[in-house]
Amino acid sequence: MASISELQKEARKFIDDRDWRKFQTAKELAANISVEANELLELFLWKNEKDIDRDILGGNDKELLRKIKNETADVFLGCLALADQANFDLEEAFLSKFEELKKRYDPKKVKGDPSKIPSND
């Protein structure tokens, strides 16, 4: 399995092979991530969340799952590209942030409390 750092290199090669770097600023890449995230969110719009979870987990809606995978991958590609453009290792950034979250959200204090789910960190 490829590491995130290896995937970041693959994204860099994909972008450079197409000569797209000249169009990609950090601002444009961040906007792209937001657009792709909203395309992911749109797949859930006006649908009952329990039905969606049942259909995805139960394998009842393979087309919806395919679309969710594709949009999630688009978001991830945008994150890889932004990390490369801003010259940081996304894997290291994730692991550092994850350690911070583990300390901030001690299971003994937050277990079972949805108001403690980090969303704006």
Secondary structure, DSSP 8 states (H G I E B T S, - for coil): ---HHHHHHHHHHHHHHTT-GGG--HHHHHHHHHHHHHHHHHTTTTS-HHHHHHHHHTTS-HHHHHHHHHHHHHHHHHHHHHHHHTT--HHHHHHHHHHHHHHHS-HHHHTT-GGGS----
